[in-house]
Amino acid sequence: RLQIADPGQQVVDGTAIYHAVTEEHDVRVEIAGQSCGDSMSGAIFPNQVQVRIDGKFYRGCGRYLESQWQ
């Protein structure tokens, strides 16, 4: 679990990008508004998500959480 201050959002070609660098970590989250199907559950999500943490990449599907979690 990482806890990093909100770096603010940049939008590039319709993709929301959050990029934060601390003394210990380099974290980048990209959220593209393109439909994405979860191969395990069969659920359809409104966004394709890519996360890079210290050079390791993770890709999947997602949705924005309720405003109470943002």
N, C-alpha and C positions, 0 to 999 in steps of 0.2 A: 504494500500500500504506500502510495506517495501522496504527500500533501504539499501542494505548491500554490502560491498566490495566483489569482486569476490574472493572466497576462494580457487579457483583452482579446477581442476577436478581429481578425483580418479576413476580408473576403476577396478571393482571387478566382475569377472565372466561375463564380457561383459556388465555390467551395469555401466553407468556414474553416479557418485555420487558427489554432491556438498553439503558441510556441513559447515555452518557458525554459530558461536556463538558470540553474542554481549552481552553487559550489559543487554539489554532488551529482546533479542529473541534468540531462538535456531531453526535454519532453516535447513532442510535437503531435498534435491531434488534428486530423483533417476529416471534415464531415461533408460529404458530397450529397446533394439532394437527388439521389438516384435510387430507384427501387432496388431492394436487395433481399434475396431469399435465403433463409437459414436452412442449410442442407440437413441439419440434425432434426429440427422440430417441424420444418415445413412452413414456418411463420414467415410472413412477408413484412419487411420493415421499410420505412420511407427513406432511409439513408444508408449509404455505404460509408464505413468508417475505417480509417487507417491510423494506427498509433505507432509512434517510434519512441522508444525509451532507450537512451544510451546506445543507439545503433541497432537495437533489435526491433524488428517490425512485426506488427500484429494487424490483421485485417478481419473485418467482419461487418455485421449489420447492426443498425441501431436506430434509436429515436431519441429526441430530446426529452428529458425528464420534466416532470411537473415543475412549475416555477418555484415551489418551495425547496427544490433540490438544486437549483441553479445558483 
